[in-house]
Amino acid sequence: MNFLFAWRYFRSKKSTNAINIIAWVTVTAMAVGTAALVVVLSIFNGFEGLVKTLYSSFYPDVRITAEQQKIMLLDDATLAKIRVLTNVTAVSMVVEENVHLQNGDYRTNAVIKGVDENYNKASGVANMISNGAFETGSVETPALVLGVGIENALNLMSDRAINPVTAYLPKRGVTSSNPLEAISTVNLQPTGSFSIQQDFDNKYVITNIDILKEMLGLKPNEYSSAEIKLANVKDEEATIAALQKLLGKGYLVENRYQQNRSLFAVMQLEKWAIYGILSLILVIAAFNMIGALTMLVLEKEQDIQILQAMGGGRKFIQKIFLTEGVLLALTGSFIGIILALIFSYLQVTFKLIPLTGSFVIDYYPVKILFTDILLVITTVIVIGLLASWVPSMKAARQKISLRAQ
């Protein structure tokens, strides 16, 4: 019943034109605030999805490392048990170490990854090659795949390089007063370069695991990590639990999110910060709503008294104006969501707003999530209820006075 009264007040033309103006200003402000909130959250979703896609090209679905040490021990029997686990489709063994690279007069530092023949199945790096091919060579003819940032720092073109790149690696467990005795040197022939994201392009180079283990003096069952490809990422928790049970203590089994905790935590923090800031637009719009409802209460003073005389209690009167406020807020939010959906479709289809700079895409990505729309609607309802509270209380406290005017 209270909704019917609120709907009538919402639709009817007010005797004071200022009330109509303030009401529609409120609806417009709510629409603009809602549209901005949905669009910005959707852009953040687009960037988050893009970053996850890029990072998934380099980071595996699941990674096994030593919990405390840099090198872990993993024998052939254990590896065989890992490979036959349900949901495991590929296991690649990896060795990582800091390296100093030299190409003539050009030098740079990097992290070198030694990978086995299964790496292309567990990682998407081979699909991100920008020059040449993904070839890591062998012990006899070791090759090197570089990130484009490292490639530029060494002033070479991987697919046309004639001379090899010299890599300087620390010898494991060797201490000497002569620095040269503690360093291994190997020549690696560049075969290609990958372009994923600056964090990887400027940091990593990839070679054959056998040559790297030989240079570092590692034993056959010593590795830095095991990178695992899953058949179904949705079942990763069960797979991780099975791996942890199989390996026991001393090993760290992480999914892709856990491998990049800081990155995803910052992305979520930024999204919630933007949500909080843009919600202030809706709060400012709520001040207009307070004014519109207060003036409506004054205009409908006689109607309120009649309802009270007919038995309408204070809670009933209060609910009418609370509902009126929610109607104003929801009308604005509905218009705003429609505008946001239209803009998002146009942005995805026609790329209206370009993205300047050196990025993998040339336009702002947009991804609308139903949960974001639900969050925005909930926020609008809460703000509408809070803004309507004071005017509704004022209406509920009206005293009955039906004397002739």
C-alpha positions as CSV (number, residue, x, y, z in Angstrom):
1,M,0.0,0.0,0.0
2,N,2.8,2.4,0.9
3,F,4.3,1.8,-2.5
4,L,1.1,2.9,-4.2
5,F,1.1,6.2,-2.4
6,A,4.9,6.7,-3.1
7,W,4.3,5.9,-6.8
8,R,1.5,8.3,-7.0
9,Y,3.6,11.1,-5.4
10,F,6.4,10.2,-7.8
11,R,4.3,10.4,-10.9
12,S,2.1,13.3,-10.0
13,K,2.9,16.9,-10.9
14,K,3.8,18.9,-7.8
15,S,2.0,22.3,-7.1
16,T,5.4,23.9,-6.6
17,N,7.5,23.6,-9.7
18,A,10.8,23.8,-7.7
19,I,10.0,20.3,-6.3
20,N,9.8,18.9,-9.8
21,I,13.0,20.5,-10.8
22,I,14.9,19.3,-7.7
23,A,13.5,15.8,-8.1
24,W,14.7,15.6,-11.7
25,V,18.0,17.1,-10.8
26,T,18.3,14.3,-8.3
27,V,17.4,11.6,-10.8
28,T,19.9,13.1,-13.3
29,A,22.7,13.2,-10.7
30,M,22.0,9.6,-9.7
31,A,22.0,8.6,-13.4
32,V,25.4,10.3,-14.0
33,G,26.9,8.8,-10.9
34,T,25.6,5.3,-11.6
35,A,26.8,5.4,-15.2
36,A,30.2,6.7,-14.2
37,L,30.5,4.0,-11.5
38,V,29.5,1.1,-13.8
39,V,31.7,2.3,-16.6
40,V,34.8,2.8,-14.5
41,L,34.4,-0.5,-12.7
42,S,33.9,-2.2,-16.1
43,I,37.2,-0.6,-17.4
44,F,39.0,-1.8,-14.3
45,N,37.5,-5.3,-15.0
46,G,38.8,-5.0,-18.6
47,F,42.3,-4.1,-17.5
48,E,42.3,-6.8,-14.9
49,G,41.2,-9.4,-17.4
50,L,43.9,-8.1,-19.8
51,V,46.6,-8.3,-17.2
52,K,45.5,-11.8,-16.1
53,T,45.7,-12.9,-19.7
54,L,49.2,-11.5,-20.2
55,Y,50.4,-12.9,-16.9
56,S,48.9,-16.3,-17.7
57,S,51.1,-16.4,-20.7
58,F,54.2,-16.5,-18.4
59,Y,53.0,-17.9,-15.1
60,P,51.7,-21.5,-14.9
61,D,48.4,-22.7,-13.5
62,V,50.3,-24.2,-10.6
63,R,53.9,-23.9,-9.5
64,I,55.9,-26.0,-7.0
65,T,58.9,-24.5,-5.3
66,A,60.9,-25.2,-2.2
67,E,59.4,-23.5,0.9
68,Q,62.6,-22.2,2.3
69,Q,65.4,-22.8,-0.2
70,K,66.1,-21.6,-3.7
71,I,66.7,-25.2,-5.0
72,M,64.4,-28.1,-4.4
73,L,64.9,-31.9,-4.8
74,L,62.4,-33.7,-6.9
75,D,63.2,-37.3,-7.9
76,D,61.9,-39.2,-10.9
77,A,59.5,-41.3,-8.9
78,T,57.8,-38.3,-7.4
79,L,57.6,-36.6,-10.8
80,A,56.0,-39.7,-12.3
81,K,53.3,-39.6,-9.5
82,I,52.7,-35.9,-10.2
83,R,52.3,-36.4,-14.0
84,V,49.6,-39.1,-13.5
85,L,47.5,-37.0,-11.1
86,T,43.9,-36.2,-12.3
87,N,43.7,-32.7,-13.9
88,V,47.4,-32.5,-14.6
89,T,48.1,-32.3,-18.3
90,A,51.8,-31.2,-18.4
91,V,54.7,-30.8,-16.0
92,S,57.7,-28.7,-16.9
93,M,60.9,-28.6,-14.8
94,V,62.6,-25.2,-14.5
95,V,65.9,-23.8,-13.2
96,E,66.2,-20.0,-12.6
97,E,69.3,-17.9,-11.8
98,N,70.5,-14.3,-12.1
99,V,72.7,-13.8,-15.1
100,H,74.9,-11.1,-16.6
101,L,74.6,-10.9,-20.4
102,Q,77.1,-9.4,-22.9
103,N,76.8,-8.6,-26.6
104,G,79.9,-6.8,-27.7
105,D,80.0,-3.5,-25.8
106,Y,76.4,-3.9,-24.6
107,R,75.7,-5.5,-21.2
108,T,72.7,-6.0,-19.0
109,N,71.5,-8.1,-16.1
110,A,68.6,-10.5,-16.3
111,V,67.0,-13.7,-14.9
112,I,67.7,-16.8,-17.0
113,K,65.2,-19.6,-17.0
114,G,66.3,-23.1,-18.1
115,V,63.3,-25.0,-19.3
116,D,62.7,-28.6,-20.6
117,E,60.8,-29.9,-23.6
118,N,57.4,-29.7,-21.8
119,Y,57.7,-25.9,-21.2
120,N,55.6,-25.1,-24.3
121,K,52.8,-27.2,-22.9
122,A,52.8,-25.6,-19.4
123,S,53.4,-22.0,-20.5
124,G,52.2,-19.7,-23.2
125,V,55.5,-17.9,-23.8
126,A,55.9,-19.7,-27.2
127,N,52.7,-18.1,-28.4
128,M,54.0,-14.6,-27.6
129,I,57.1,-14.6,-29.8
130,S,57.6,-11.3,-31.6
131,N,60.9,-12.1,-33.5
132,G,62.4,-15.4,-34.6
133,A,61.3,-18.7,-33.0
134,F,61.1,-20.3,-29.6
135,E,64.2,-22.5,-29.7
136,T,66.2,-23.2,-26.6
137,G,68.8,-25.5,-28.2
138,S,70.7,-28.3,-26.4
139,V,73.8,-28.7,-24.4
140,E,75.9,-29.0,-27.6
141,T,74.2,-26.0,-29.3
142,P,72.6,-23.9,-26.5
143,A,70.2,-21.1,-27.6
144,L,68.6,-18.2,-26.0
145,V,65.1,-16.6,-26.2
146,L,65.0,-13.1,-24.9
147,G,62.4,-10.7,-23.6
148,V,62.2,-7.7,-26.0
149,G,63.4,-5.4,-23.3
150,I,66.6,-7.4,-22.9
151,E,66.9,-7.7,-26.6
152,N,66.9,-3.9,-26.9
153,A,69.3,-3.5,-24.0
154,L,71.8,-5.8,-25.8
155,N,71.2,-3.9,-29.1
156,L,70.5,-7.0,-31.2
157,M,67.8,-8.6,-33.3
158,S,67.3,-12.1,-32.1
159,D,66.1,-13.5,-35.5
160,R,69.2,-12.0,-37.3
161,A,71.9,-12.3,-34.7
162,I,75.2,-13.8,-36.0
163,N,77.3,-13.7,-32.9
164,P,76.2,-15.5,-29.7
165,V,75.5,-13.7,-26.4
166,T,77.9,-14.4,-23.6
167,A,76.2,-15.3,-20.2
168,Y,78.0,-15.0,-16.9
169,L,76.6,-17.2,-14.1
170,P,77.6,-17.7,-10.5
171,K,78.9,-21.2,-9.7
172,R,76.8,-22.8,-7.0
173,G,78.7,-23.5,-3.8
174,V,82.0,-22.0,-5.0
175,T,83.7,-19.4,-2.9
176,S,87.0,-17.9,-4.0
177,S,89.0,-14.7,-3.5
178,N,89.3,-14.6,-7.3
179,P,85.9,-13.6,-8.7
180,L,86.6,-15.3,-12.1
181,E,86.8,-18.7,-10.4
182,A,83.3,-18.3,-9.0
183,I,81.7,-17.5,-12.4
184,S,80.7,-19.8,-15.3
185,T,80.7,-18.5,-18.8
186,V,78.6,-19.8,-21.7
187,N,77.9,-18.6,-25.2
188,L,74.2,-18.7,-26.1
189,Q,72.9,-18.2,-29.7
190,P,69.8,-15.9,-29.8
191,T,66.9,-17.5,-31.7
192,G,63.9,-15.3,-30.8
193,S,62.3,-12.8,-28.5
194,F,59.0,-12.6,-26.7
195,S,56.8,-9.7,-25.9
196,I,54.3,-10.2,-23.1
197,Q,54.5,-7.4,-20.6
198,Q,57.3,-5.1,-19.4
199,D,57.7,-7.0,-16.1
200,F,58.7,-10.0,-18.1
201,D,60.2,-8.4,-21.3
202,N,62.7,-6.4,-19.3
203,K,63.7,-9.2,-16.9
204,Y,63.7,-12.7,-18.4
205,V,65.6,-14.8,-20.9
206,I,65.0,-18.5,-21.6
207,T,67.4,-21.3,-22.5
208,N,67.8,-25.1,-22.3
209,I,67.6,-26.5,-18.8
210,D,70.4,-29.0,-19.3
211,I,73.0,-26.4,-20.2
212,L,71.9,-24.2,-17.3
213,K,72.1,-27.1,-14.8
214,E,75.6,-27.9,-16.1
215,M,76.8,-24.3,-15.7
216,L,75.4,-24.1,-12.2
217,G,76.6,-27.5,-11.1
218,L,73.2,-28.8,-10.2
219,K,72.4,-32.5,-9.7
220,P,69.9,-34.4,-11.9
221,N,67.1,-34.1,-9.4
222,E,67.7,-30.5,-8.4
223,Y,65.4,-27.8,-9.8
224,S,64.1,-24.3,-9.0
225,S,60.5,-25.1,-9.7
226,A,58.0,-27.3,-11.4
227,E,55.4,-25.6,-13.6
228,I,52.1,-27.4,-14.1
229,K,49.4,-27.1,-16.6
230,L,45.9,-28.1,-15.5
231,A,43.1,-29.5,-17.6
232,N,40.5,-27.6,-15.6
233,V,41.5,-24.5,-13.5
234,K,38.2,-24.7,-11.6
235,D,39.4,-27.8,-9.9
236,E,42.8,-26.3,-8.9
237,E,42.1,-26.4,-5.2
238,A,41.7,-30.2,-5.2
239,T,44.8,-30.6,-7.4
240,I,46.8,-28.3,-5.1
241,A,45.7,-30.3,-2.1
242,A,46.7,-33.6,-3.8
243,L,50.1,-32.2,-4.8
244,Q,50.7,-30.9,-1.2
245,K,49.8,-34.2,0.2
246,L,52.1,-36.0,-2.2
247,L,55.0,-33.8,-1.6
248,G,54.7,-33.2,2.1
249,K,56.3,-30.5,4.1
250,G,59.1,-28.3,2.7
251,Y,57.3,-27.6,-0.6
252,L,55.2,-24.6,-1.6
253,V,52.4,-25.3,-4.1
254,E,50.8,-22.1,-5.5
255,N,48.1,-21.2,-8.0
256,R,48.5,-18.3,-10.4
257,Y,46.9,-15.8,-7.9
258,Q,49.2,-16.9,-5.1
259,Q,52.3,-16.5,-7.4
260,N,51.3,-12.8,-7.9
261,R,49.7,-11.9,-4.6
262,S,50.9,-8.3,-4.6
263,L,49.8,-7.6,-8.1
264,F,46.2,-8.8,-7.7
265,A,46.0,-7.3,-4.2
266,V,46.9,-3.8,-5.6
267,M,44.5,-4.2,-8.5
268,Q,41.6,-5.0,-6.1
269,L,42.6,-2.2,-3.8
270,E,42.6,0.3,-6.7
271,K,39.2,-0.9,-7.8
272,W,37.6,-0.5,-4.4
273,A,39.3,2.9,-4.0
274,I,37.7,4.1,-7.2
275,Y,34.4,2.6,-6.1
276,G,34.5,4.6,-2.9
277,I,35.5,7.9,-4.6
278,L,32.8,7.6,-7.3
279,S,30.2,6.7,-4.7
280,L,30.7,10.2,-3.4
281,I,28.9,11.4,-6.5
282,L,25.9,9.5,-5.4
283,V,26.2,10.8,-1.9
284,I,26.3,14.4,-3.3
285,A,23.2,13.6,-5.4
286,A,21.5,12.4,-2.2
287,F,21.6,16.0,-0.8
288,N,19.3,17.0,-3.6
289,M,17.1,14.1,-2.7
290,I,16.8,15.3,0.9
291,G,15.8,18.7,-0.3
292,A,13.2,17.3,-2.8
293,L,11.6,15.0,-0.2
294,T,11.6,17.7,2.5
295,M,9.7,20.0,0.2
296,L,7.4,17.1,-0.8
297,V,6.6,16.5,2.9
298,L,5.7,20.1,3.3
299,E,3.4,20.1,0.2
300,K,1.7,16.8,1.3
301,E,1.2,17.9,4.9
302,Q,-2.6,17.8,4.6
303,D,-2.5,14.4,2.9
304,I,-0.4,13.1,5.7
305,Q,-2.8,14.3,8.3
306,I,-5.7,12.7,6.4
307,L,-3.9,9.4,6.3
308,Q,-3.2,9.6,10.0
309,A,-6.9,10.4,10.7
310,M,-7.8,7.3,8.7
311,G,-5.6,5.1,10.9
312,G,-2.2,5.3,9.1
313,G,0.5,5.0,11.8
314,R,3.8,6.7,11.9
315,K,5.7,3.7,10.4
316,F,3.2,3.6,7.5
317,I,3.8,7.3,6.7
318,Q,7.5,6.9,7.1
319,K,7.6,4.0,4.7
320,I,5.8,6.0,2.0
321,F,8.5,8.6,1.9
322,L,11.3,6.1,2.3
323,T,9.9,4.3,-0.7
324,E,9.6,7.7,-2.5
325,G,13.3,8.2,-2.0
326,V,14.2,4.7,-3.2
327,L,12.1,5.3,-6.3
328,L,14.0,8.5,-7.1
329,A,17.3,6.7,-6.6
330,L,16.4,3.6,-8.6
331,T,15.0,5.6,-11.5
332,G,18.3,7.5,-11.7
333,S,20.3,4.3,-11.4
334,F,18.2,2.5,-14.0
335,I,18.8,5.3,-16.5
336,G,22.5,5.3,-15.6
337,I,22.9,1.6,-16.1
338,I,21.3,1.8,-19.5
339,L,23.7,4.6,-20.5
340,A,26.6,2.6,-19.2
341,L,25.6,-0.5,-21.1
342,I,25.2,1.6,-24.3
343,F,28.6,3.3,-23.8
344,S,30.3,-0.1,-23.1
345,Y,28.8,-1.7,-26.2
346,L,30.0,1.3,-28.4
347,Q,33.4,1.3,-26.8
348,V,33.9,-2.5,-27.4
349,T,32.5,-2.3,-31.0
350,F,33.9,1.0,-32.2
351,K,36.7,1.7,-29.8
352,L,35.5,5.3,-29.1
353,I,38.2,6.2,-26.5
354,P,41.7,5.3,-27.7
355,L,44.5,4.2,-25.2
356,T,47.7,6.2,-25.8
357,G,51.1,4.9,-25.1
358,S,52.8,1.5,-25.8
359,F,50.3,-1.1,-24.8
360,V,49.2,-4.4,-26.3
361,I,45.8,-2.9,-27.1
362,D,45.0,0.6,-28.5
363,Y,41.7,1.2,-26.7
364,Y,40.3,1.1,-23.2
365,P,39.0,-2.5,-22.5
366,V,35.6,-2.8,-21.0
367,K,34.1,-5.9,-19.2
368,I,30.7,-5.5,-17.5
369,L,30.1,-7.9,-14.6
370,F,26.7,-8.6,-13.2
371,T,28.1,-8.5,-9.7
372,D,29.3,-4.9,-10.2
373,I,25.8,-3.8,-11.4
374,L,24.3,-5.5,-8.4
375,L,26.8,-3.8,-6.1
376,V,25.9,-0.4,-7.7
377,I,22.2,-1.0,-7.4
378,T,22.6,-2.0,-3.7
379,T,24.7,1.2,-3.1
380,V,22.1,3.3,-4.7
381,I,19.3,1.8,-2.6
382,V,21.3,2.2,0.6
383,I,22.1,5.9,-0.2
384,G,18.4,6.5,-1.2
385,L,17.2,5.0,2.1
386,L,19.7,7.1,4.2
387,A,18.8,10.3,2.3
388,S,15.1,9.6,2.8
389,W,15.4,8.9,6.5
390,V,15.2,12.5,7.8
391,P,12.4,13.7,5.6
392,S,10.4,10.5,6.3
393,M,10.9,10.9,10.0
394,K,9.6,14.5,9.7
395,A,6.6,13.3,7.8
396,A,5.9,10.6,10.4
397,R,6.0,13.1,13.2
398,Q,3.3,15.3,11.7
399,K,0.5,16.0,14.2
400,I,-3.1,15.6,13.2
401,S,-4.8,18.9,12.7
402,L,-7.8,18.8,10.4
403,R,-9.3,22.2,11.3
404,A,-10.9,24.1,8.4
405,Q,-8.5,26.1,6.4
